[in-house]
């Protein structure tokens, strides 16, 4: 086997593995964050209390729906 061909195939395999690994990892993380969102209602409540605001249930629901809407818009762009 030609040495140049062997080097070319090794480089091609490395690039292919890196690209494939990137997309697999990206897909895994998107699914993970969809199942386990990084912010929930209790976290928002605590955050608002730390900022000196009294969190009402209506405000919490509005913020959560706003975050979900933003997430779905971001996912649809990709």
SULTA-V416647 format. One record per residue. N is the residue number from 1. PSI is psi in whole degrees, 0 to 359 (* if undefined). OMEGA is omega in whole degrees, -180 to 180 (999 if undefined). NEAR is the number of other ideal C-beta (glycine too) atoms within 12 Angstrom. Layout:
n:N psi:PSI omega:OMEGA near:NEAR
n:N psi:PSI omega:OMEGA near:NEAR
This chain:
n:1 psi:139 omega:-178 near:9
n:2 psi:138 omega:-179 near:8
n:3 psi:321 omega:179 near:9
n:4 psi:320 omega:179 near:10
n:5 psi:320 omega:179 near:11
n:6 psi:316 omega:179 near:12
n:7 psi:318 omega:179 near:13
n:8 psi:315 omega:-180 near:14
n:9 psi:323 omega:178 near:15
n:10 psi:315 omega:179 near:15
n:11 psi:319 omega:178 near:14
n:12 psi:319 omega:179 near:14
n:13 psi:320 omega:179 near:14
n:14 psi:316 omega:179 near:14
n:15 psi:315 omega:179 near:14
n:16 psi:319 omega:178 near:14
n:17 psi:320 omega:179 near:15
n:18 psi:316 omega:180 near:14
n:19 psi:314 omega:178 near:14
n:20 psi:317 omega:179 near:14
n:21 psi:322 omega:178 near:14
n:22 psi:311 omega:-178 near:14
n:23 psi:325 omega:177 near:15
n:24 psi:316 omega:179 near:14
n:25 psi:321 omega:179 near:15
n:26 psi:314 omega:179 near:16
n:27 psi:318 omega:179 near:16
n:28 psi:315 omega:-178 near:14
n:29 psi:322 omega:178 near:15
n:30 psi:317 omega:177 near:18
n:31 psi:320 omega:180 near:13
n:32 psi:313 omega:-179 near:13
n:33 psi:333 omega:176 near:18
n:34 psi:321 omega:180 near:16
n:35 psi:327 omega:-177 near:10
n:36 psi:83 omega:-178 near:11
n:37 psi:144 omega:-176 near:19
n:38 psi:340 omega:-179 near:13
n:39 psi:131 omega:175 near:21
n:40 psi:183 omega:-174 near:16
n:41 psi:321 omega:-180 near:21
n:42 psi:322 omega:178 near:14
n:43 psi:318 omega:177 near:18
n:44 psi:318 omega:180 near:27
n:45 psi:314 omega:-180 near:22
n:46 psi:320 omega:180 near:15
n:47 psi:315 omega:180 near:18
n:48 psi:322 omega:179 near:21
n:49 psi:322 omega:179 near:16
n:50 psi:331 omega:179 near:12
n:51 psi:0 omega:177 near:12
n:52 psi:13 omega:178 near:8
n:53 psi:148 omega:175 near:15
n:54 psi:113 omega:-174 near:13
n:55 psi:118 omega:173 near:23
n:56 psi:156 omega:-179 near:14
n:57 psi:324 omega:180 near:14
n:58 psi:315 omega:-180 near:11
n:59 psi:320 omega:179 near:20
n:60 psi:313 omega:-180 near:25
n:61 psi:320 omega:179 near:16
n:62 psi:316 omega:-179 near:17
n:63 psi:319 omega:180 near:24
n:64 psi:317 omega:180 near:23
n:65 psi:325 omega:177 near:16
n:66 psi:318 omega:179 near:16
n:67 psi:320 omega:179 near:22
n:68 psi:320 omega:178 near:20
n:69 psi:315 omega:180 near:14
n:70 psi:321 omega:179 near:16
n:71 psi:316 omega:-179 near:20
n:72 psi:324 omega:177 near:15
n:73 psi:318 omega:-180 near:12
n:74 psi:318 omega:-180 near:14
n:75 psi:327 omega:180 near:16
n:76 psi:330 omega:178 near:9
n:77 psi:325 omega:-176 near:8
n:78 psi:* omega:999 near:11
